[in-house]
Amino acid sequence: MGYRGIIKLSVGQKILLGLLAVVVIALVFKAFQGQNLEKTYHWTREASNSVAQPAASPPFPAQEEILSILKSVDDPELKVSIIDLGLIYEVEVEKQGVELTMTLTTPTCPVASLIIGDVKEALFSNPNVRDVYLRLTFDPPWTVERLSPEAQKRLMGGITPTYQKVHEKGTL
């Protein structure tokens, strides 16, 4: 007797169940719509008591050096760097601190905590970085148009992302 014999729904019940599912999904999206999904993180490197600190302050890492470090951080699911995915919106280096604004491909990214942890670890791999300020935002939302040409080739077989342009015109 398979599962078909246990639950039998009429056509009307199937339609009602489908409508109920649509309403639930709409309510979930509506709940997220008005919320500020932005999060901020601040980490400070703990001072090491076992090693004497030099008298002169260390050189500040250049923005290019920080971008190079972030290029080593991959999205664990896609196996593409967060730089090539276009997840980094802004990087500023001031004194021994790095201020970073980034996004994720979706607010419900299942590997968000892994990516954020990898960013922290990668930035602190530079001994001259003392503070990291990370602002995670979804405004503007990420789109496939942010992919680098390398990531486009790898993830999309070289197809140019046209979803946004097509979506704006309202045709497929």
C-alpha positions in Angstrom: 0.0 0.0 0.0 2.0 3.2 -0.7 1.6 6.6 0.7 -1.1 7.2 -1.9 -3.5 5.1 0.0 -3.0 7.0 3.2 -3.8 10.5 2.2 -6.2 11.3 -0.6 -7.0 14.9 -1.4 -9.7 16.1 -3.7 -8.8 18.7 -6.4 -10.5 21.4 -4.2 -8.4 20.4 -1.2 -5.2 20.5 -3.3 -6.1 24.0 -4.6 -6.8 25.1 -1.0 -3.5 23.6 0.2 -1.6 25.4 -2.6 -3.3 28.7 -1.8 -2.4 28.2 1.9 1.2 27.6 1.0 1.3 30.8 -1.1 -0.2 32.8 1.8 2.4 31.4 4.3 5.3 32.2 1.9 3.9 35.7 1.3 3.6 36.3 5.1 7.2 35.2 5.7 8.5 37.6 3.0 6.3 40.4 4.4 7.8 39.8 7.8 11.4 40.2 6.5 10.5 43.1 4.3 10.3 45.8 7.0 13.2 44.5 9.0 16.7 45.9 9.0 18.8 42.8 8.3 22.0 44.8 8.7 24.5 43.5 11.3 27.7 44.9 12.6 30.7 43.1 14.1 33.7 44.4 15.8 36.7 42.3 16.7 40.0 43.4 18.4 43.1 41.4 18.3 44.2 40.5 21.9 47.5 42.0 22.8 50.1 39.3 23.4 51.8 39.6 26.7 54.6 37.1 25.9 56.1 39.1 23.1 57.4 42.6 23.6 55.7 45.1 21.4 58.1 47.2 19.2 58.5 50.8 20.1 57.4 52.0 16.6 53.9 51.3 15.4 53.7 48.7 12.6 52.9 49.8 9.1 49.2 49.9 8.2 48.2 47.4 5.6 47.3 48.9 2.3 43.8 48.5 0.9 45.2 46.3 -2.0 46.8 44.0 0.6 43.4 43.7 2.4 41.7 42.9 -0.9 44.3 40.3 -1.6 43.7 38.7 1.8 40.0 38.6 1.2 40.5 37.0 -2.2 41.6 33.9 -0.2 38.2 33.6 1.5 35.9 31.3 -0.4 32.2 30.8 -0.2 32.2 27.2 1.2 29.3 26.1 -1.0 30.3 27.8 -4.3 34.1 27.4 -3.9 34.6 30.9 -5.3 36.2 33.8 -3.5 34.1 36.4 -1.9 35.9 39.0 -4.0 35.0 37.2 -7.2 31.4 36.8 -6.0 31.2 40.6 -5.6 30.3 40.3 -1.9 32.6 43.1 -0.8 31.1 46.5 -1.1 33.7 48.7 0.6 37.1 48.4 2.3 38.7 51.2 4.3 41.9 51.0 6.2 42.5 53.5 9.0 45.4 53.2 11.4 45.5 49.5 12.4 41.8 48.9 11.8 40.0 47.6 8.8 36.4 48.7 8.1 34.6 46.4 5.7 31.1 46.5 4.2 29.9 43.3 2.6 26.9 41.3 1.8 25.9 37.7 1.2 24.2 36.1 -1.8 21.0 35.9 0.3 19.9 37.0 3.8 19.2 33.4 4.6 22.7 32.2 3.6 23.2 28.8 5.3 27.0 29.4 5.5 26.9 33.0 6.7 28.6 32.3 10.0 31.4 30.3 8.3 32.1 33.1 5.8 32.1 35.8 8.5 34.4 33.7 10.6 36.7 33.1 7.6 36.8 36.9 6.9 37.8 37.6 10.5 40.5 34.9 10.5 41.9 36.0 7.2 42.1 39.7 8.2 43.8 38.9 11.5 46.3 36.8 9.6 48.0 40.1 8.8 49.9 41.0 12.0 49.4 44.7 11.5 45.6 44.5 11.7 44.4 45.2 15.2 40.7 46.0 14.8 38.1 44.7 12.3 34.8 46.4 11.8 32.5 44.5 9.6 29.1 45.8 8.4 26.9 43.1 6.9 24.2 44.6 4.7 21.7 43.6 2.1 21.2 47.0 0.7 21.7 46.9 -2.2 20.9 43.3 -2.5 23.4 41.0 -4.2 22.8 40.0 -7.9 24.7 37.8 -10.3 25.8 40.9 -12.1 28.3 41.5 -9.3 30.2 38.3 -10.3 33.7 38.9 -11.7 34.4 37.5 -15.2 36.3 34.6 -13.6 33.3 33.7 -11.4 30.9 34.1 -14.4 33.0 31.5 -16.3 33.2 29.2 -13.4 29.6 29.3 -12.2 27.7 30.2 -15.3 29.8 28.8 -18.1 30.6 32.3 -19.4 27.0 33.3 -19.8 26.6 37.0 -19.2 24.1 37.6 -16.4 21.0 39.2 -17.9 18.4 38.4 -15.3 18.3 42.0 -13.9 18.0 43.6 -17.3 15.4 41.1 -18.4 13.6 41.4 -15.1 13.4 45.2 -15.4 11.8 44.9 -18.8 9.3 42.4 -17.5 9.9 39.8 -20.2 11.9 36.6 -20.4 
